[in-house]
Every structure is written in C-alpha cells, then in structure tokens.
Amino acid sequence: MSSTARAPVCSPGAARSAPAPPPLAPGHDQEPDWFELVGHFHEGLIVCDADGVVRHLSPVAERLVPEVVRGRPLVASGVAGLGRDGAAQFGHRGRRLRVRQIALAGARRCHYVEDVSEIVGHADALLAERARSAFLTMVGEKLGNAPHPDRAAAAVVRLAVPTLAEVAVLVLAPRCGRARWWRASATAGGAAMDSGASPVTALPPAIVEGLSGAEPHAAERLVEQAVAAGWLAQSTARQAVVRVVPVPGRDGPVAVLLVARRRTFRWDDDVELVRAFATRAGAALTTAVLYRDQAELADTLRASLLPVEPVAVAGVQWGTAYRPARASVRIGGDFYGSHRLPGGGAVFFLGDVSGKGVEAAVFTGQLRQCLQALHRVEANPGRLLALLNDAVLETDAGRGRFATVVLGVVHPRREGGLRLTLAGGGHLPPLVLRASGEVEAVPLRGMLIGVVPDPRIGELTVQLEPGETCLLYSDGVTEARGGCRGDEQFGQERLVDALTGCHGVAAPVLAERIEQLTCDWLAHGDHDDIAVLALRATGAAARPRRHLRAVPASGGSVGPWGTRP
Amino acid sequence: MTFTVTHSPRDGGGVCLRLAGELDLSTSGELNETIDRLATQGERHLLLDLSELTFCDSTGIAAFVRGDNRASAAGGWLRLTGASGRVDRVLQVTGLADVLRYIPDTMDPATPSRP
C-alpha cells in the first residue's frame, strides 16, 4: 500500500528539485489516485449520490455484492443489508458481511462493505471451544468427588442434560446378571431423574454392544431400541436422534451412555463432545467403583477383626472395653472373646499379639478363628492353649509372631458363684475383686504362645462368690505413660489401688472405668492397644441375667463408679 | 527415656550386648538393627546383658524373640542375663525368663532344660 502511495512522488519534476530520496509528504500537484488506492482495501466502497444512485463502486465491492450496479439506485440491488436501515452485519452469498455507512459532502453516502466470514468463524469456533472446555471442566469438577457409583451415575446423566442431550441414560456394567441404569430427561424447569435395573438378557442390543467397547452406529435402530427399553417416549421418537457411546473404565467400559436429542442437533459437531464427556464420566465412575470395592473390602475385613461381645452364660455378667492404639483403623493387636462349651459353661480369653496396627489385627483374627475351632475338640484351658501354640508355630513358621494370652473356662457352681479354670500364656496375670473389697493378683504363670514347641503353661482354679469379679486386661492399661511427669507408667499398683473397694461395681461399668482411668492417665498421649474383659459372678437372688453393655457412669451423686445394677 | 546398646566380643566366641535404659516401641528398632548387623557379620551367639535395662515392653520382648529366631535359624542362640526388677517381671510373666535363660555351665545353652 505504501509503495503505491509513494510511486507518484518519484515523478521527474519532483526529482529535479530534490535529488535526494523524496519526502514522505506528497506534493499538492501529485494527488494520488484515491480510487486506485481503495482497490487494495479489505473493505469495498459503494458511493451513492444524493438520490441514492450508485456513482462509484470499488472492485472489492463489485466482488462482494455483484448485485450492485453503477448508475442504478442502490435499493434496486435488492441487498437488504445495504438499505438505509440495514443491519451492521448480514449473511450474503454464504459470506458474513459487515457494512458501515458514512455521510459525505453533498448528501452523498458511502457504504464500506467488509467480508468478516473468517473472523466470525474463528470467533464462533473459539467461543464454542471455550464453552465445550468450560462444560467439560465443570463436569470433571462435579463428578470428581462422588464417593459411590450410584451417586456418580446420577450425576453423570444430570450433567448431560441439557448440554448434550434432552434424554440421557447411563447403564452401569452389570453386576450379578443385573444392570442398573439412571435417566435424566429435560423438562421446562430443568431435568427429571429416575433409575431402574434390568436383567442383562433384557438389555437393548446397542447397550450390550456398547458394554463390549464398540460404538453402535445404526441411528434408526438406536431410536427403536431406546423406545423399546422405555427410555424414550414414542411421541418424540420420530424427531429423535440417538447416540450410544461406551463409558471407558480401567479394563473395558464401566458403563454405556445413551443420549437422545431432536434431529436439529448436529451430531457431527457434538459427538466428539459426547465422547469427551463419556471419558470424564468413565474416570469418575471407575474411581467411585474402586472406592466402593475397597470400602466394602475394608469394612468386611475390619468387621471380622473386631472383638465379638462375649456370649451370654448363666451366672456370668460380662464387661468389656476395647480401644485400639490407632483409632483411625479401629482395630489393633489386643483381642478377647468367648465361646459356649458343648458341656455347659464357656471358654473365654484375652490376649495381645506382637506387632502393631493392621498386621497385628490380622494375627488376632487368626488366633480367634483357631480358638473358635479348637474349643470344640478341647475344653481344658491348658491343653487348648498348647494346641493354639502348635497352630501358631505351624502357620507362622519363621515370621516370629507370638501372642500373650490368658484363657479360661467358666462353669456356674451349683451353690452359686462361678468356678474358673485359668491357663496362662505369658500374659499379665488376672486380678480378682473379692467380696471383701480386696484385690488379688492371680499367681498365673506360663510362656508366650507361638515361640517354642511344648511351652510351659500355668494352670490354676479360681472360685468366685456371687458379686466377685475376675479381671483380664492387656499391658496397654498398666504400661500407659502419663501422670504428672508425663512418662510415668500407670502400673499394676495404681490399678490395684484404684480397684480396691470396687467389688460392688457391675462388670460393664468396671471395664469402662478402667479404660477411662487409663485414658485419664495418658492425658492425650500416645497409647498402646487397650483391652479389658471382666467376669462377675451374679448374685444367687439376682434378677433375670443378661449381658449388660458398658454404660456411662451416672452423675456424682452415686459416686465415681456409677450405680449398681 | 534413653536407650543404648553397646557390644563387645566375648571370651571364647560370641558377642555380649549391653542394653541400658528403656526398651519399648520407640527404641526396639535400634536393638533389632544391632542384632541384624551382627548376624550379617556372622555372629551366631548373642548374650544380652540386661542389668542396666530399666524397662522392657512387648516390643522389647518381640525383639528378643525375633533375635533368637534369627540366631537359631543360623544354628546359634540369643540368651538373656542380668535382668532385675520390672524387666525381670516381664520376662517371668511372658515365660521368656525360662526360654532365653543363659546358663553359663552349659556348653550350648540352645536347649535349656525345661520342666
């Protein structure tokens, strides 16, 4: 453009007066040919006189609006956008034109016409792309936190309407021969949601195909199938277009997404968006399924590792307390339990295994299962512990795991009270709360379970009069560190002192009280697993016996131990 | 709350480990490491002198059992001596006092007499 403007300046006349390169400003006598210049503008020019007759027409304008003819009124061209009230932008011959009108001297007017098809196209594409990414980002965010597949599936169809479809159906990969589905349908106010389940055999063929990872294409058949499945109303079917895309998971599709929309919907443009949406839905569903599977697994395992409350036995009131060191996993290395014996009475036990946390908890589960099986063949406490020792040595070869256990058999006595036969496997000896208020340590000895073959196992008998209690506890109680210095052990002496005079307390209250004493001593410090198992001989004239769960001590008026049952 | 373990060769073979302080969850790892290191160096006979040890919990017990298992697997042994007070009580309660008792007169204490 600039070279065109400079050309006339280099005329022989100008060169004569100034041999140096010509100045930028053109001389008055060298007025450029303006119409030649505008021929190179992007805009086309149409100049009309006061009567609206076209007087000048630039080549660009001729090309953009060939209907306009020099010497004829502009309105005769029939191009609406060029009228006096024409739009600033209008479509013409497949192009997007922008026009601006400028008033010139002598009531003449000039129309500047520009082809903006490309610019508008870019802007549209940019806006569309921005809207798509915004939509997909929003989808990713909303789906990201669904912890359960059901909620993730519902969220997927809800998000698909109305951006992707008027009706969206998500069919989850079948479990146990049944496939569950969720549907969202556009309504005036938003979307209606419903869900259902279908046997695998009754699923539409396109869904089955989608579940195998393929994307079904026969559009007409898809509408039929959606209607047959009850997902699409017959009345809207004629105008509907249906698309089915697999929702990718870790190993093949985790679900299939069906979207239905009116025919005016441009599939070619948006099918990529549907696929991108399905990818995000797949990621969310896969995570949710994985999370659910792991949560189910963890719950099942945890439930099998938690101590089971003791069985009801005539004449026995049980009390228990259990506080794992790692509260977050809710399981630990202490265990207790009881089983009814075929000949009457029951076997009971409390123990502690080497190691900490989940690994220790798994070991306690194995010991409890061993005892569950072994008590059916051996009712003598010492021989039962010896069998347990053999079982641990055999299954634990070389891993060096072991347990400390107190195991006993309880029988109600004819004259009232209980007879306990106790066997020691390297565990802290039980305490007995006598009717006199005194606390006795049972001189029970014995060796760790699972360390040596044929271990020395101590055995002795304890008689409990009605109202007397035998207390089994783990070293998490006596080795709790705290107190004034913060590192002092609670110790057996303090425990005995605290229990002296507490012979009247119900077993559940006693167990809970010991847990409370320990935790108070800890003053929120770290602690080992804590387990307590208390057996109280109920009185001969006691009310109907039942196993009481630990209940919180009542207010101060009844003393620190709560009420007697 | 401190725990130290030092070791020196014994007359007639083997190593003596002197444990001092408190052996619990926070310090038993140190004992395990020392035992592992000695085992790697080929030491099969470990005598643990507990006379300066003031406390031992179940993780300490586990360290003794683990060490003895490891030494036994190599044809050796781990034995305890000098325990008193609370430490001796823990060894009595768990029965380890009998299993891992060091009997100087016995040439090979790997198979101590048991009742």
Interface residues (C-beta under 8 A of the other chain):
Chain A: D352 S354 G355 K356 G398 G400 F402 T404 G426 H427 L428 P429 R445 G446 M447 L448 V451 V452 D454 P455 R456 D475 E479 D487 Q489 D528
Chain B: M1 L25 F55 D57 S58 T59 I61 A62 V65 R66 N69 A73 Q92 V93 T94 G95 L96 D98 V99 R114 P115
